[in-house]
């Protein structure tokens, strides 16, 4: 009887131990709670400046071509050469165009004398008016042909329309080219542009630009004033708007198209607005989000927001999506999922720097 009691106790203990395991035979895992930093959303003064990354671009890049065709007699430039406005860049063989000019000139001189004689006769009423009209028509046609021959001879010289640098050469000497065939491309560097992209919510702020500066690290340029040139009226395929700033390319600047630049835009300050730490913002496709922390459930919720200005001091102004007093996650936002449980880290006190005590 004693042995039977001991056996029943052992069976009960085994069943009790088995009941603590999952259906797979393993003990259930505790839910992972992630430590995060949070901050409370509050009103703040709208920042009146923002910094954007962009690229330096030439004022214009133009391909030059002849208005007439023929064998290329002389190509006077190479890639990288500086040319001044009006300087001859290339020439087409003039022989055929000179012959055409001489022929049209001789024809004009011939009909011009005839035109003068008939004009006197019609004024004296010795010939009918319609006879003179035929002579006059032939004279005007000869005059037009002569002027056209003059223009074509002038067009055998390709001249620089503005001062700039030869960017690319498309043909070689003695090659036969047609009218409109690109010969070279030329860059106008008298002014340079800084091209940046802004979001829909930033467009109107940029239009209120008061003063802006560009920094170009690779050229050693700091706080160079730039002028707002244009703001795109239509968004590009990525949903952003193109904004251009312009500045004079002085001789002492070592700036070249293609360099990376940073533009600081000082805009007109507005009324108080909600703001969050820049680290709280993250993007998915073309939308902007933050993680909202719910103290009652201890979980996070993804919320889409609209930002108005990427400001200085690591802050972002938010126009919609947040309420005053809500808490947002400010660190580790790329490692959270919807509904995840988190634990806010306590901010270290002033006397316990780094939270080491």
Secondary structure, 3 states (H helix, E strand, C coil): CHHHHHHHHHHHHHHHHHCCCCCCCCCCCCCCCEEECEEECEEECCCCEEEEEEEEEEEEEEEEECCCCEEEEEECCCCCCEECCCCEEEEECCHHHHHHHHHHHHHHHHHHHHHHHHHHHHHCCCCCHHHHHHHHHHHHHHHHHHHHHHHHHHCCEEECCCCEEEEEECCCCCCEECCCCEEEEEEEEEEEEEEEEECHHHHHHHHCEEEEEEEEHHHCEEEEEEEEEEECCCCCCCCCEEEEEEEECCCCCCCCCCCEEEEEEEECCCCCEEEEEHHHCEEECCEEEEEEEECCCCEEEEEEEEEEEECCCCEEEEEECCCCCCEEECCCHHHCCCCCEEEECCCCCCCCHHHCC
